[in-house]
Amino acid sequence: MSGVSDRRDLELLIKSRNPIVGIESHEENRVLKLLVDIARDLNKPMFTWDIVDGLKRSGLLDEFDALAETSKPEEMLRHILAAHRPSIYVLCDFHPYVEDSPAITRLLKEFILNQSEHGHTLVLVSHQLKLPEEIKRFVSRFELELPGKDQLNRMIRREATIWAQRNGKKVRTDSRTLERLINNLHGLTLSDATRLVRNVITDDGAITEDEIPAINKAKFELLNMDGVLSFEYETSKFAEVGGLNNLKRWLQQREVVFHRRVEIELDPPKGLMLVGVQGGGKSLAAKAVAGMWSVPLLRLDFGTLYNKYHGETERNLREALKMAELMAPCVLWFDEIEKGLSTQDHDGGTSQRVLGTLLTWMAENDKPVFVVSTANDISRLPPELIRKGRLDEIFFVDLPDSSAREEIFAIHLTKRKQNKDNFNLSMLAKESEGFTGSEIEQAVVSALYHCYGQDTVLSTEIIIDEIRNTRPLSVVMAEKLTALRQWAQERTVLAN
């Protein structure tokens, strides 16, 4: 259990006479309870300090007033340095007073240098610890373990029992939804996960499939990942994607293994790359992977990733990848990846370092993070990225064939509350040869605008007029499309 290992590891740090232990956590109460138990076992006095209450004794049944003249950080540190009995001192939210105060930095340094004489341990507890370099090297970092599946399962059942006792009826859910909820709460602290579950249950006394996306969105916001990573709230179902039948089958075969629902001697899927013409449905397919597997979709924006300061871009990428791991299971979408990874060295080597960071993570990641990369211009991608082993497969998304075009017309007509049976889909498919999925959608949209302006009803003929007035990319960029097809013929798998 995580609580047992937390206590054992933290107690070991204190018993090893580390002068300062730093704990970054939003769960201050959990940390304090842990330290009270450790202090009792070690038979050491424990004191807590914050800027409001000052320094006071903790961990005993009796109540103690704050010690006189210890509310100010400098006074408090002088008091600790003068104390003789080895004790544990827990300083809450202390880091702001260290950053800009040479006096406090010096007092901490004296505390460290004289630790063998006084035997005290300082424990710094805050959501974030920024310390001067001369202090940082002496600080032993400790991180609370995040709750595992068993602990999350017990918490959900406990919250469901509490709600049932108050309302006289059981919380409604099913085993599959409960399993998904537990998986998607991974990466949160126990208190944050409890709050999310409590909100879901209190709403209507049920945990349903429809509530999972909202939980994922709330989790994303709690982890504070906005910026380089964006949460794509609207995922799609493959019913909304015309064609791509080979890709659909490939994903269906791997869904169970990705979710670790069965014990099987197969490597979990890592990811895939979708290559093809602009507007061919690559982005929609990326969204549909997340929709099919019922997991969050995170989009990495290479535009916000890059920073002019040396090393910041790579740090941004590492933070984004770490956050994706915390959101696991999830789909991580690198949209138009060729725009972020260049093989040229015109940026002082930043792109090469970013590529190296990404390749290392792809090789070492063991979390259920499925990568979907989309690219329009494969020639700009470094060969290290597209070789087998980095990703499981490269799919070529070609222009939709006749049956796929019929399906796409049916999808977009139905989406706009038109009865597809009132249209000649085979004729529309024939007239739109060489059109991408997005061009077909725009033909339907333009036809609807025409009908609105003319106050008439949408028909097959009106859509065909719009099709004939359009020059698709397959005509405008015929040479590039031919070259792309030739490249993909022996190097990729057809998605359709």
C-alpha positions in Angstrom: 0.0 0.0 0.0 1.2 3.5 -0.9 0.6 4.9 2.6 2.9 2.3 4.2 5.8 2.9 1.7 5.3 6.7 2.1 5.8 6.5 5.9 8.7 4.1 5.6 10.6 6.2 3.1 10.0 9.5 4.8 11.0 8.0 8.2 14.2 6.7 6.7 15.1 10.3 5.4 14.6 11.7 8.9 16.4 8.9 10.7 19.4 9.3 8.3 19.8 12.8 9.7 19.2 14.7 6.5 19.1 18.4 7.6 16.3 19.5 5.3 13.5 17.4 3.6 11.5 19.1 0.9 8.0 17.9 0.1 6.0 19.4 -2.8 2.4 18.6 -2.3 -1.1 20.1 -2.2 -2.0 17.6 0.5 -0.7 19.4 3.5 -3.0 17.7 6.0 -1.9 14.2 4.7 1.8 15.2 5.1 1.3 16.5 8.6 -0.5 13.4 9.7 2.3 11.3 8.3 4.9 13.3 10.1 3.0 13.2 13.4 3.0 9.4 13.3 6.7 9.3 12.4 7.6 11.8 15.2 5.7 9.6 17.7 7.5 6.4 16.6 10.9 8.2 16.8 10.0 9.7 20.1 10.9 13.2 18.8 9.0 16.4 19.5 7.4 17.9 16.4 6.7 21.6 15.8 4.8 23.2 12.9 5.2 26.8 11.6 3.2 29.0 9.3 3.2 32.8 8.9 -0.2 33.1 10.6 0.3 31.0 13.8 4.0 31.0 14.2 5.8 28.0 15.7 3.8 25.6 17.9 4.1 22.1 19.3 2.1 19.4 17.4 1.2 15.8 17.6 0.1 15.6 21.2 -3.3 15.4 22.7 -2.8 18.6 24.7 -3.2 21.9 23.0 -0.2 24.3 22.9 -0.1 28.0 22.2 2.3 29.3 19.6 5.7 30.1 21.0 6.4 33.8 21.6 8.1 35.8 18.9 8.3 33.1 16.3 5.8 34.3 13.7 8.5 36.0 11.6 10.6 33.6 9.6 14.0 35.0 10.8 12.9 34.9 14.5 11.6 31.3 14.1 14.9 30.1 12.6 16.9 31.7 15.4 14.7 30.0 17.9 15.3 26.6 16.2 19.0 27.1 16.2 19.0 27.8 19.9 16.9 24.7 20.8 18.8 21.8 22.3 16.5 18.7 22.1 16.6 17.1 18.6 13.2 17.8 17.0 11.3 17.8 13.8 10.3 21.3 12.5 7.7 21.4 9.7 7.6 24.8 7.9 4.5 25.3 5.8 4.7 27.6 2.7 8.1 28.8 3.8 9.7 29.1 0.3 8.6 32.7 -0.5 10.7 34.0 2.5 13.9 32.2 1.3 14.0 33.5 -2.3 14.7 37.2 -1.6 16.2 37.1 1.8 20.0 36.7 2.2 19.5 36.7 6.0 17.2 33.7 5.9 19.4 31.9 3.4 22.4 32.4 5.8 20.4 31.1 8.8 19.4 28.0 6.8 23.0 27.5 5.9 24.0 27.7 9.5 21.3 25.2 10.4 22.7 22.8 7.7 26.4 23.3 8.8 25.5 22.7 12.5 23.1 19.9 12.1 25.5 17.4 13.7 25.3 19.5 16.9 21.6 20.2 17.2 20.2 17.0 15.5 17.1 18.8 14.2 15.3 18.1 10.9 13.6 20.8 8.9 10.7 19.7 6.7 9.6 22.2 4.1 6.1 21.6 2.9 4.6 23.6 0.0 2.9 23.2 -3.4 6.2 24.4 -4.9 9.7 24.7 -3.5 12.1 27.2 -5.1 15.3 27.4 -3.1 18.7 29.1 -3.6 21.4 27.0 -5.1 23.5 27.0 -2.0 20.6 25.5 0.0 19.1 23.3 -2.7 22.0 20.8 -2.8 21.4 19.9 0.9 17.6 19.3 0.5 16.4 15.8 0.2 13.3 15.7 -1.9 10.4 13.5 -0.9 7.3 12.8 -3.1 4.1 11.3 -1.8 3.0 8.3 -3.8 -0.2 8.8 -5.8 -3.0 6.4 -5.0 -3.1 3.1 -6.9 -6.1 1.2 -8.4 -7.0 -0.6 -5.1 -6.9 2.7 -3.1 -9.0 4.5 -5.7 -11.5 1.7 -5.8 -11.9 1.7 -2.0 -12.3 5.5 -2.0 -15.0 5.4 -4.7 -16.9 2.6 -2.8 -16.6 4.6 0.4 -18.0 7.7 -1.2 -20.8 5.7 -2.7 -21.6 4.2 0.7 -21.8 7.6 2.3 -24.1 8.9 -0.4 -26.3 5.8 -0.1 -26.6 6.2 3.6 -27.7 9.8 3.3 -30.2 9.2 0.5 -31.5 5.8 1.1 -30.6 4.3 -2.3 -27.6 2.9 -4.0 -25.3 4.7 -6.4 -25.9 3.5 -10.0 -23.0 2.4 -12.1 -21.6 -0.7 -13.9 -18.3 -2.5 -13.7 -16.9 -1.2 -17.0 -17.6 2.4 -16.2 -16.1 1.9 -12.7 -13.0 0.5 -14.3 -12.7 3.4 -16.7 -13.2 5.9 -13.8 -10.5 4.3 -11.8 -8.1 4.3 -14.7 -8.8 7.9 -15.6 -8.3 9.1 -11.9 -4.7 7.9 -12.1 -2.2 10.7 -11.6 -4.4 12.7 -9.1 -3.8 13.0 -5.4 -6.3 11.1 -3.3 -7.9 14.3 -2.1 -8.4 15.6 -5.7 -9.7 12.3 -6.9 -12.1 12.1 -3.9 -13.5 15.6 -4.7 -14.1 14.7 -8.3 -15.9 11.4 -7.4 -17.9 13.2 -4.8 -19.1 15.8 -7.3 -20.1 13.1 -9.8 -22.1 11.1 -7.3 -23.8 14.0 -5.6 -25.0 15.3 -9.0 -27.5 12.4 -9.7 -26.5 9.4 -7.6 -24.9 7.7 -10.6 -21.5 7.2 -12.3 -22.2 6.9 -16.0 -20.2 6.7 -19.2 -21.4 10.2 -20.2 -19.7 11.7 -17.1 -16.2 10.4 -17.9 -15.2 13.2 -20.4 -16.1 15.8 -17.9 -14.0 14.1 -15.2 -11.1 14.0 -17.7 -11.5 17.7 -18.4 -11.5 18.5 -14.6 -8.5 16.3 -14.1 -6.6 18.1 -16.9 -7.4 21.5 -15.2 -6.3 20.2 -11.8 -3.0 19.1 -13.2 -2.6 22.6 -14.7 -1.5 21.4 -18.1 -2.9 24.2 -20.2 -0.5 25.9 -22.6 1.8 23.5 -24.4 -0.8 20.7 -24.1 -4.4 21.3 -24.8 -7.4 19.1 -23.9 -9.5 18.2 -26.9 -13.0 18.0 -25.2 -14.8 17.0 -28.4 -13.5 13.6 -29.6 -15.2 11.7 -32.4 -16.6 8.3 -33.0 -15.4 6.3 -36.0 -19.0 6.3 -37.1 -18.3 10.0 -38.0 -15.3 9.0 -40.1 -15.9 7.8 -43.6 -13.6 5.0 -44.9 -10.3 4.2 -43.2 -11.5 0.6 -42.7 -8.0 -0.9 -42.3 -7.2 1.7 -39.6 -10.4 0.9 -37.8 -9.7 -2.8 -37.8 -6.1 -2.2 -36.6 -7.2 -0.1 -33.7 -10.0 -2.5 -32.7 -7.5 -5.4 -32.5 -5.3 -3.4 -30.0 -7.9 -1.8 -27.8 -8.1 -4.5 -25.2 -4.3 -4.7 -24.9 -4.0 -0.9 -24.6 -6.4 -0.9 -21.7 -4.6 -3.9 -20.0 -7.9 -5.7 -19.6 -6.4 -9.1 -20.3 -3.1 -10.8 -19.2 -1.5 -11.4 -22.6 2.1 -11.7 -23.8 1.8 -8.8 -26.2 3.6 -5.5 -26.1 1.0 -2.7 -25.6 0.6 -0.5 -28.7 2.8 2.6 -28.7 1.3 4.7 -31.5 0.9 5.4 -35.2 1.5 8.0 -37.8 -1.0 9.2 -40.3 0.4 10.6 -43.5 -1.7 12.1 -46.3 -3.0 15.1 -48.1 -4.5 18.1 -46.2 -8.1 17.7 -45.4 -8.0 13.9 -45.9 -9.3 13.1 -42.5 -6.1 12.7 -40.4 -7.2 15.0 -37.6 -10.6 13.5 -37.5 -9.1 10.0 -37.3 -6.8 11.1 -34.4 -9.9 12.3 -32.5 -11.7 9.1 -33.3 -8.9 7.0 -31.8 -9.6 8.6 -28.5 -13.3 8.3 -29.0 -13.1 4.6 -29.9 -11.0 3.8 -26.9 -12.9 6.2 -24.6 -9.8 8.0 -23.3 -8.8 11.7 -23.1 -7.3 13.3 -26.2 -4.3 15.7 -25.6 -2.9 17.8 -28.4 0.7 19.0 -28.3 1.0 22.4 -29.9 4.6 22.7 -31.2 4.0 26.5 -31.7 3.8 27.1 -27.9 6.5 24.5 -27.2 9.3 26.5 -28.6 11.0 29.2 -26.5 13.8 31.6 -27.4 15.8 30.8 -24.2 18.3 28.0 -24.3 17.0 24.8 -22.8 13.4 26.0 -22.2 12.0 24.3 -25.3 13.3 20.9 -24.2 12.0 21.5 -20.6 8.6 22.4 -22.0 8.5 19.1 -23.9 9.6 17.1 -20.9 6.9 18.7 -18.8 4.3 18.0 -21.5 5.3 14.4 -21.8 5.2 14.0 -18.0 1.8 15.5 -17.9 0.6 13.1 -20.6 1.8 10.2 -18.4 -0.2 11.6 -15.5 -3.3 11.7 -17.8 -2.8 8.1 -18.9 -4.6 6.2 -20.3 -4.8 8.8 -23.1 -4.1 9.6 -26.7 -1.3 12.1 -27.3 -1.8 13.8 -30.6 1.2 15.5 -32.4 -0.6 17.5 -35.0 1.4 18.4 -38.2 4.5 17.1 -36.5 6.8 18.1 -39.4 6.3 21.7 -38.4 7.8 21.1 -35.0 10.6 18.7 -35.8 13.0 19.9 -38.5 16.1 18.2 -39.8 17.8 21.5 -40.4 20.1 23.2 -38.0 18.9 26.8 -38.4 17.8 27.2 -34.7 21.0 26.5 -32.8 20.3 22.8 -32.5 17.0 23.2 -30.6 15.0 21.0 -33.0 17.6 18.3 -32.8 17.5 18.3 -29.0 13.7 18.3 -29.0 13.8 15.3 -31.4 16.3 13.5 -29.1 14.1 14.2 -26.0 11.0 12.9 -27.9 12.7 9.7 -29.2 14.1 8.9 -25.8 10.6 9.2 -24.2 9.0 7.1 -27.0 11.6 4.4 -26.4 11.3 4.4 -22.6 7.6 5.2 -21.9 5.8 2.3 -20.3 2.6 4.2 -19.4 -0.6 3.8 -21.5 -0.1 6.9 -23.7 -0.9 6.2 -27.3 0.8 8.6 -29.7 -0.9 9.7 -32.9 1.2 11.8 -35.2 -0.3 13.5 -38.2 1.9 14.8 -41.1 1.2 16.4 -44.5 4.8 16.6 -45.7 6.7 13.4 -44.8 9.9 14.6 -46.5 10.5 17.1 -43.7 10.5 14.4 -41.0 13.8 12.9 -39.7 14.2 9.2 -40.6 14.8 8.3 -36.9 11.2 9.2 -36.1 9.5 7.2 -38.9 11.4 4.0 -38.7 9.6 0.9 -37.3 10.0 0.5 -33.5 9.4 4.2 -32.7 5.8 3.8 -33.7 3.8 0.6 -34.5 2.7 1.6 -37.9 2.5 4.3 -40.6 -0.8 4.7 -42.3 -1.3 6.5 -45.6 -4.6 8.4 -45.7 -5.3 8.6 -49.4 -8.2 10.4 -51.1 -11.5 8.6 -50.2 -12.7 6.1 -52.8 -16.3 6.0 -54.1 -17.8 4.0 -51.3 -16.0 6.2 -48.7 -17.2 9.3 -50.4 -20.8 8.0 -50.2 -20.3 7.4 -46.5 -18.8 10.9 -46.0 -21.7 12.6 -47.7 -24.2 10.6 -45.6 -22.3 11.6 -42.4 -22.3 15.3 -43.2 -25.9 15.4 -44.4 -27.1 13.6 -41.3 -25.0 15.8 -39.1 -26.9 18.8 -40.5 -30.3 17.3 -40.0 -30.8 16.2 -43.6 -32.3 12.9 -44.5 -29.6 11.1 -46.4 -32.2 8.9 -48.1 -33.5 11.9 -50.0 -30.2 12.3 -51.8 -28.5 10.3 -54.6 -25.3 9.4 -52.7 -23.8 7.4 -55.5 -24.2 10.3 -57.9 -22.7 12.7 -55.4 -19.8 10.2 -54.9 -19.2 10.0 -58.7 -19.2 13.8 -59.1 -16.8 14.3 -56.2 -14.0 12.1 -57.4 -10.7 13.4 -56.2 -12.3 15.3 -53.3 -11.0 15.1 -49.7 -13.3 14.6 -46.8 -13.1 18.2 -45.8 -13.9 19.3 -49.4 -17.0 17.1 -49.4 -18.1 18.7 -46.1 -17.6 22.2 -47.5 -19.6 21.3 -50.6 -22.5 20.4 -48.4 -22.1 23.5 -46.3 -21.9 25.8 -49.3 -25.0 24.1 -50.8 -26.9 24.8 -47.5 -25.9 28.5 -47.7 -27.1 28.6 -51.2 -30.5 27.1 -50.1 -30.7 29.6 -47.3 -30.1 32.5 -49.6 -32.6 31.3 -52.2 -35.1 30.0 -49.7 -35.2 26.6 -51.2 -34.7 23.0 -50.1 -31.3 21.2 -50.3 -31.1 18.7 -53.2 -28.6 16.4 -54.9 -28.5 18.8 -57.9 -27.6 21.9 -55.7 -24.8 19.9 -54.0 -23.5 18.8 -57.5 -23.4 22.5 -58.6 -21.2 23.3 -55.6 -19.0 20.4 -56.4 -18.5 21.5 -60.0 -17.6 25.0 -58.9 -14.8 23.6 -56.7 -11.2 22.8 -57.7 -10.0 20.2 -55.2 -6.5 19.9 -53.9 -6.0 16.8 -56.0 -6.2 19.0 -59.1 -4.5 22.1 -57.7 -1.6 20.1 -56.2 -1.6 17.1 -58.5 2.2 16.8 -58.8 2.7 16.8 -55.0 -0.1 14.2 -54.5 1.5 11.9 -57.1 4.9 12.2 -55.4 3.3 11.5 -52.0 1.5 8.4 -53.3 4.7 7.1 -54.8 6.6 7.6 -51.5 3.8 5.9 -49.5 3.3 2.9 -51.9 6.1 0.7 -50.4 6.6 2.5 -47.0 3.1 2.7 -45.5 -0.1 0.8 -44.9 -3.2 2.1 -46.6 -5.7 3.3 -44.0 -8.7 2.5 -46.2 
